[in-house]
Amino acid sequence: MTKLLTGIFEHGQIKINTPLHFAEHQKVLIAVIVDNSDPSGLLIAQAAQESKSFNFLNDSKEDIYSIADGEDV
């Protein structure tokens, strides 16, 4: 499932304008596009959502990394 949401960054946190109804501990993938009053970023995100471009992320075979991979930056 893909949802396109809007929000605002305040006091070091992103506050989403839409209530989310996910199961507790539901894993989510978050992509942030900064809106600088240029609608092109939002249009690109909407086009990607409608074209199902990111559906491959729902395939468990694509999840090749674990929390133990990599190092903190």
C-alpha positions in Angstrom: 0.0 0.0 0.0 1.3 3.5 -0.8 -0.1 6.7 0.7 0.9 10.2 -0.2 0.7 12.5 2.8 1.5 16.1 3.6 2.9 17.5 6.8 5.0 20.2 8.4 8.4 20.2 10.1 8.2 21.7 13.6 10.6 21.6 16.5 12.7 18.8 14.9 9.7 16.6 14.1 7.6 16.0 11.0 3.9 16.4 11.9 1.6 14.6 9.4 -1.7 16.4 8.5 -3.6 13.1 7.9 -4.4 10.6 10.6 -2.7 7.2 10.0 -4.5 3.9 10.7 -1.7 1.4 10.7 -1.4 -1.7 12.9 0.9 -1.2 16.0 4.5 -1.9 15.0 3.6 -1.8 11.3 6.8 -1.3 9.2 6.7 1.7 6.9 9.0 3.2 4.3 9.2 7.0 4.4 10.3 9.2 1.6 10.5 12.9 2.3 10.1 15.5 -0.5 10.6 19.1 0.6 7.8 21.4 -0.7 9.4 24.8 -1.7 6.1 26.1 -3.3 7.2 24.2 -6.4 4.5 21.6 -7.1 6.8 19.5 -9.3 8.0 17.3 -6.3 4.5 16.6 -5.3 3.5 15.8 -8.9 6.4 13.4 -9.3 5.5 11.7 -6.0 1.8 11.4 -7.1 2.8 10.1 -10.5 5.1 7.4 -8.9 2.3 6.4 -6.6 -0.3 6.1 -9.4 2.1 4.2 -11.6 2.9 1.6 -8.9 6.6 2.3 -9.3 7.4 1.3 -5.7 5.3 -1.8 -5.6 8.5 -3.9 -5.6 9.0 -2.7 -2.0 6.1 -4.9 -0.9 8.0 -8.0 -2.1 9.8 -9.6 0.9 12.6 -10.8 -1.4 13.5 -7.1 -2.0 14.2 -6.7 1.8 17.9 -7.8 1.7 19.1 -5.7 4.6 18.6 -6.2 8.3 18.9 -3.8 11.3 22.3 -5.4 11.9 23.6 -4.1 8.5 25.7 -1.0 8.2 26.9 1.5 10.8 25.4 4.5 12.4 26.4 7.8 10.8 
